[in-house]
Amino acid sequence: MFEPTGKVPFSMNLGNLRLLTPSLAVVAFKRCVDHVHLAIDMEFVRGFGEHLGSLLSRELGVLGGDAEQKCRKYLAEPEGVANERRELNAKLERLESARDAIEDWRVNGV
């Protein structure tokens, strides 16, 4: 039985090396491929994220004295959208009151 001694259990002659070379190449390739996504993450994704926060803060101007006003302006709903929302809410109220009237007529016969 083979006991782990830290030594290769067979001699490293040329024949054995020829047998091991394709297997070792596959293992090395797989280990290299395993690290590609880590390298991409470290160099591009995290590197981009590190600079993104400071760039956005600087370019949007949310760190200055008038930061609160700028943030309110950025978060404000456009007037056209607000008008459309009000119109749709008014239509919804009319439809709900019509539905209630129909339901009353159906139930009470009034």
C-alpha positions in Angstrom: 0.0 0.0 0.0 1.1 3.5 -0.7 2.1 5.6 2.3 2.5 9.4 1.8 6.2 10.1 2.3 6.4 13.3 0.2 8.3 11.4 -2.5 7.1 10.3 -5.9 6.4 6.6 -5.8 8.0 5.9 -9.1 11.1 7.1 -10.8 10.9 10.2 -12.9 12.3 8.8 -16.1 11.5 10.1 -19.5 8.7 7.6 -20.1 6.9 8.5 -16.9 7.3 12.2 -17.7 5.7 11.7 -21.1 2.7 10.1 -19.4 2.4 12.9 -16.8 2.9 15.9 -19.1 -0.6 16.0 -20.7 -2.3 15.6 -17.3 -0.1 18.2 -15.7 -0.8 20.6 -18.6 -4.6 20.1 -18.1 -4.3 20.7 -14.4 -2.2 23.8 -14.9 -4.6 25.1 -17.5 -7.6 24.6 -15.2 -5.9 26.3 -12.4 -5.1 29.3 -14.6 -8.6 29.5 -15.9 -9.9 29.4 -12.3 -8.1 32.6 -11.6 -9.2 34.5 -14.7 -12.5 35.6 -13.1 -10.8 36.6 -10.0 -8.3 38.8 -11.9 -11.2 40.4 -13.8 -13.0 41.1 -10.6 -10.0 42.6 -8.9 -8.8 44.7 -11.8 -11.9 45.9 -13.5 -15.0 45.6 -11.3 -13.5 46.5 -7.9 -11.2 49.1 -9.5 -14.1 50.7 -11.3 -16.1 50.7 -8.0 -13.4 52.3 -6.0 -13.3 55.3 -8.3 -17.0 55.5 -9.1 -18.1 56.8 -5.7 -15.7 59.7 -5.5 -16.3 60.6 -9.2 -20.1 60.6 -8.7 -19.8 62.7 -5.5 -17.6 65.2 -7.2 -19.5 65.4 -10.5 -22.9 65.5 -9.0 -21.8 68.0 -6.4 -23.5 66.3 -3.5 -20.7 67.1 -1.0 -20.8 70.9 -1.2 -22.7 73.5 0.8 -25.8 73.3 -1.4 -25.9 69.5 -1.5 -29.4 69.3 0.0 -30.8 71.6 -2.7 -29.1 69.6 -5.4 -30.3 66.3 -4.1 -33.9 67.7 -3.9 -33.6 68.8 -7.5 -32.2 65.3 -8.6 -35.1 63.5 -6.8 -37.9 65.9 -7.9 -40.6 64.4 -10.1 -40.8 66.0 -13.5 -43.8 68.2 -13.9 -45.2 66.2 -16.9 -45.0 63.0 -14.9 -46.7 64.6 -11.9 -49.5 66.0 -14.1 -50.1 62.6 -15.7 -50.2 60.9 -12.3 -52.8 63.4 -11.1 -54.9 62.8 -14.2 -54.7 59.1 -13.8 -55.6 59.3 -10.1 -58.7 61.4 -11.0 -59.7 58.8 -13.7 -59.2 56.1 -11.1 -61.5 57.9 -8.6 -64.2 58.3 -11.3 -64.0 54.6 -12.3 -64.1 53.5 -8.6 -67.2 55.6 -8.0 -68.9 54.3 -11.1 -68.1 50.7 -10.0 -69.5 51.4 -6.6 -72.7 52.9 -8.2 -73.1 49.8 -10.4 -72.6 47.5 -7.4 -75.2 49.4 -5.4 -77.6 49.2 -8.3 -77.0 45.5 -8.7 -77.4 44.7 -5.0 -80.2 47.2 -4.0 -81.9 47.6 -7.4 -81.6 51.4 -7.0 
